[in-house]
Amino acid sequence: QVQLVESGGGLVQAGGSLRLSCGASGSIFSFWAMGWYRQAPGKQRELVARITKYGSTNYADSVKGRFTISRDNGKNTVYLQMNSLKAEDTAVYYCAAGPPGGSFKYWGQGTQVTVSS
């Protein structure tokens, strides 16, 4: 069983920055892909960023150039650095983990990010 715990959400003004962290239990962390999703009120959950065990990344078009996903396998932690935040980035952000080539299997409880305009 893998447990994921997010932290770092909060309230920030437009143009500001936040860094989300997600700590994972279990020894499989370094072998699995990690991702950040978000869900805004009334909208479907969407993939924000993904990072493979090799460190390859991909991003939603809406966050390219502003958000950066990274991982520290020694600390079993994945990060999402969010810069130049916009009101439309307001959402609950979820951390996810999954096996290489497979779907995300484990999810965190979510952390709220609110960007005031």
TACOR-V354815 format. One record per residue. RES is the residue in three letters. SS is DSSP state (2 for helix, 1 for strand, 0 for the rest). OMEGA is omega as a letter, one per 40 degrees, with the letter a starting at -180 (999 if undefined). D_CENTER is the distance of its C-alpha to the mean C-alpha in Angstrom with 1 decimal. Layout:
RES;SS;OMEGA;D_CENTER + RES;SS;OMEGA;D_CENTER
This chain:
GLN;0;i;19.7 + VAL;0;i;16.2 + GLN;0;a;14.7 + LEU;1;a;11.1 + VAL;1;i;11.1 + GLU;1;i;8.5 + SER;1;i;10.2 + GLY;0;i;10.7 + GLY;0;i;10.7 + GLY;1;a;14.1 + LEU;1;a;16.6 + VAL;1;i;17.0 + GLN;1;i;19.5 + ALA;0;a;19.0 + GLY;0;a;18.8 + GLY;0;a;17.2 + SER;0;i;14.1 + LEU;1;i;11.6 + ARG;1;i;9.5 + LEU;1;i;6.9 + SER;1;i;7.6 + CYS;1;i;7.5 + GLY;1;a;11.1 + ALA;1;i;12.5 + SER;0;i;16.2 + GLY;0;a;18.4 + SER;0;a;19.7 + ILE;0;a;18.0 + PHE;2;a;14.7 + SER;2;a;16.1 + PHE;2;a;17.3 + TRP;0;i;14.4 + ALA;1;i;11.7 + MET;1;a;8.0 + GLY;1;i;5.4 + TRP;1;i;2.6 + TYR;1;i;5.7 + ARG;1;i;7.8 + GLN;1;i;11.4 + ALA;0;a;14.0 + PRO;0;i;17.5 + GLY;0;a;19.6 + LYS;0;i;17.2 + GLN;0;i;15.7 + ARG;0;a;12.1 + GLU;1;i;10.8 + LEU;1;i;8.5 + VAL;1;a;6.8 + ALA;1;a;6.4 + ARG;1;i;7.8 + ILE;1;i;9.7 + THR;0;i;12.9 + LYS;0;i;14.9 + TYR;0;i;16.9 + GLY;0;i;14.3 + SER;0;a;14.6 + THR;1;i;11.9 + ASN;1;a;11.8 + TYR;1;i;10.5 + ALA;0;a;11.6 + ASP;0;a;14.8 + SER;0;a;14.1 + VAL;0;a;11.7 + LYS;0;a;13.5 + GLY;0;i;15.2 + ARG;0;a;13.2 + PHE;1;i;9.6 + THR;1;i;9.3 + ILE;1;i;7.1 + SER;1;a;9.4 + ARG;1;i;10.5 + ASP;1;a;13.6 + ASN;2;i;15.3 + GLY;2;i;18.1 + LYS;2;a;16.0 + ASN;0;a;13.9 + THR;1;i;10.7 + VAL;1;a;7.5 + TYR;1;i;6.6 + LEU;1;i;5.3 + GLN;1;a;8.8 + MET;1;i;9.7 + ASN;0;i;13.4 + SER;0;a;16.1 + LEU;0;a;14.4 + LYS;0;i;16.3 + ALA;2;a;17.4 + GLU;2;i;15.9 + ASP;2;i;12.3 + THR;0;a;13.3 + ALA;1;i;11.5 + VAL;1;a;10.1 + TYR;1;a;6.3 + TYR;1;i;5.9 + CYS;1;a;4.9 + ALA;1;i;7.5 + ALA;1;i;10.2 + GLY;1;a;13.2 + PRO;0;i;16.4 + PRO;0;i;17.1 + GLY;0;a;18.3 + GLY;0;i;17.5 + SER;0;i;15.4 + PHE;1;a;12.4 + LYS;1;a;14.5 + TYR;1;a;12.8 + TRP;1;i;10.5 + GLY;0;a;9.9 + GLN;0;i;11.8 + GLY;0;i;9.4 + THR;1;a;9.7 + GLN;1;i;11.6 + VAL;1;i;11.3 + THR;1;a;14.8 + VAL;1;a;16.2 + SER;1;a;19.9 + SER;0;999;22.1
